Amino acid sequence: MKSSKFLISATVAATLAISAIPAQAGGSSDGYGQSPVGKLGHGVANMATGWVELPKNVINISSDSNILVGLTWGTLRGAFETVSRTVVGAADFLTFPFATSDFAQPGYVTERFSEDSRYFGAALPGHWTTFGPLDSFEHEDLRLE
C-alpha cells in the first residue's frame, strides 16, 4: 500500500515537472508539435491527466446549461474526451521526434479550462464555448463565432 502511494505521488510529480517544461521555454507561435521536448511533455501530461476531461465537461456544461444536462451530456462527452485526450497524448508521446501540427488544443487539459477541447483541428458536437483570442486554431472555417 505504501509503495503504491509513493508511485502515484512520484507519477503526479513527474507529470507536473514535465508539463512545466514547455511553459518555461517561452512557447512558440508554431505550437507544441514543432518542438520534440514540448511534444514529449504534452504527450506524457495528456496521458496522465486525460481523466480530467470528465469533470471538466460536467462542470462546464453544467455552467453553460444546467446541472441535469451537465450530469448527463457532460458525463457522456467527458468520457469520450477522456479517451480522446489520453489517445492523443499517446500519439504525441510516440511521435515526439517528428515535427507535426498540434494534435490537441488547448495543449493541456487544464489550460484554458473553460474552453472546449479540440483534437486534430475539429471540435466535437455539443461544444459549450467559442474559441478564444488566445487560440491558434488554423482552420477558420471551423471556428465558432
N, C-alpha and C positions, 0 to 999 in steps of 0.2 A: 504494500500500500504506500509505503514511504517513497519507494523508488518511482512509482507511477506519478506521485505528486511532483517529485523533482523533475521527471521527464516532461510533464506538462508545463511546469514553470520554465524550464530551460527552452522548450519549444516556443512558448509565448515570448520570452526574452529575445531569442534569436530572430523570430519573425519581426518584432518591433525594431530591432537593430538593423536588420536588412532592409526593412521598409523605409527607414530613415535615410538611407544612403542616397537615393535619388533626390530627396528633398534638400539635402545639404549640398548636393552638387550644383545647385542653382537651376537645374532643369533646362531643357532645350525646347524651343518652339516646335521642333520636329517631332516631339513626343518621346515617350519612354522606349518605344520599339527600335529606335535608332542607336541606342547605347546598350552593349551587352550587359554591363553592370546594372543599369536601370531595368532592363528586361528581366534579368535573373531575379532581382529584388521584387519586382512586381509579380513574377510567377510564384515565388515562394510565399509572398504575403497573401496573394489571392487564393492559393491552395489552402493556406492555414486559416484564413478568415472568410472564406466564401460563405460559411454558415450565417454570417451577419446579414446577408441579404434577406433572410427570412424575417427577423424582427424589423429590419429597415422597411420592407414593403408593408408589413402590418401597420407600423407606426405612420408612415407617410400616406398610405391610402386611407387610414382612419382619420388623419388630419384633413385630408382633402375632401372626403365624403362623410362617413360616419363610422362608428365602431363596428357595426354589423358588416358593412362592406369590407372594412379592414380585416376583420377576423375571418371572413370567407375568402373573398377575392385576394386580399393581401397575403393570406396563408398559401393559397394555391400558386400565386405569382411568385411569392418569396421562395417557395420550394423549387420552382423551376429555375429561378435566378440563382439560387444556392448552387445547384448543379452546374448551371452555365458559368458562374464565376469560378468555380473550382476547376472545371474543364479548361476554361480559358487560361487560368493560372498554370495548369499543367502544360498547355500548349506554349505559353511564354517560357516556362522553365525548359522545355525540351528544345525550343528553337532559339534560345538566348544568344548563341554565337552569330546568328544571322539577323541583319537589319530588316525589319518589316514595319508596316504601319501598325499603329496601336490596335491590339485586339479588343481591349475593354476601355470604355470611357464612362465615368472617371476611372483613372488608373487603379485606385484603391477603393474598396467598398466604403470606407469611412470618409473618403474625400468628397466634399460637397454632398453630405449625407442626405439632404432633402431633394437631391436631383436624381432623376430616373437613370438607371444604368443602361448602357447600350453595348452590344457586342458585335464586332466586325462591321461597325457603322450602321447598324439597324436598331431601331427602338422596337421593343416588344409591344404587342397590343395591350391596352389598358394602362397606359402610362399616366402619371399624375402631374408631371411638371413639363415646362418648356425647357429648352436647352439654354442655359445661362450665358452671360457675356464672357465668362472665363473659358468657355468651351472651345476646343479646337476642332470641332466637328467639320469634316471636309465635304460632306455631301449636302449641299444647300437644299436640294430637292427633298430631302428627308427631314429637314429642320422644321420643328413645330413652332409657329409664331402666331 
